[in-house]
Amino acid sequence: GQSLEQPSEVTAVEGAIVQINCTYQTSGFYGLSWYQQHDGGAPTFLSYNALDGLEETGRFSSFLSRSDSYGYLLLQELQMKDSASYFCAGADSNYQLIWGAGTKLIIKP
Amino acid sequence: DSGVTQTPKHLITATGQRVTLRCSPRSGDLSVYWYQQSLDQGLQFLIQYYNGEERAKGNILERFSAQQFPDLHSELNLSSLELGDSALYFCASSVPAGGHEQFFGPGTRLTVL
């Protein structure tokens, strides 16, 4: 089976960089997805790492290391609108997603 | 706008009642997923349908059932409702081999009184 662990809350300052970690225990793991969810809103897809290494999309980057069963989401030049919950989700061989419990990102001015 | 639609947006009902939530996936997407999210909680995967067939089951209660119709829209039926069923219910869709990238509808907020 799979389980994913991520911190429940992270606090950062506007303009700074923050990293949200995700560790997993799994069998048959095929990749790691990241989603953003604002309060009261729907989750939106941010990125997917099928291979080890860094994927960059604008201010957001995501990293995966299979050997360490570890990934992270890196947010740069933080803006107040980045205040949201961030979920990591592991994909199995059938592309089913197993979800982490989510990390609430609090950004202070 | 993800292209996934859900109705109704809000639903208020009483304990013991039965409700039906509806979801239309993005055009071309064959997979539909249902999730439950209680207040300040993570996403609980309920069930997945692919082209009309049940594909995977998560933590779905026996009081809950779902189906996907030939036009690919899906319905989630919740019966014998309890106070603890109050939650946001999301539907998501994805392309056949793209379950890692799911597109979520706006959700239905269910309140059981």
Chai-1 contact restraints between the chains, C-beta under 6 A:
chainA,res_idxA,chainB,res_idxB,connection_type,confidence,min_distance_angstrom,max_distance_angstrom,comment,restraint_id
A,G31,B,H100,contact,1.0,0.0,6.0,A-B,restraint_1
A,S33,B,H100,contact,1.0,0.0,6.0,A-B,restraint_2
A,A42,B,F104,contact,1.0,0.0,6.0,A-B,restraint_3
A,A42,B,P106,contact,1.0,0.0,6.0,A-B,restraint_4
A,A42,B,G107,contact,1.0,0.0,6.0,A-B,restraint_5
A,P43,B,F104,contact,1.0,0.0,6.0,A-B,restraint_6
A,F45,B,E101,contact,1.0,0.0,6.0,A-B,restraint_7
A,Y48,B,H100,contact,1.0,0.0,6.0,A-B,restraint_8
A,A91,B,H100,contact,1.0,0.0,6.0,A-B,restraint_9
A,Y95,B,G99,contact,1.0,0.0,6.0,A-B,restraint_10
A,Y95,B,H100,contact,1.0,0.0,6.0,A-B,restraint_11
A,Q96,B,A56,contact,1.0,0.0,6.0,A-B,restraint_12
A,W99,B,G42,contact,1.0,0.0,6.0,A-B,restraint_13
A,W99,B,L43,contact,1.0,0.0,6.0,A-B,restraint_14
A,A101,B,G42,contact,1.0,0.0,6.0,A-B,restraint_15
A,G102,B,G42,contact,1.0,0.0,6.0,A-B,restraint_16
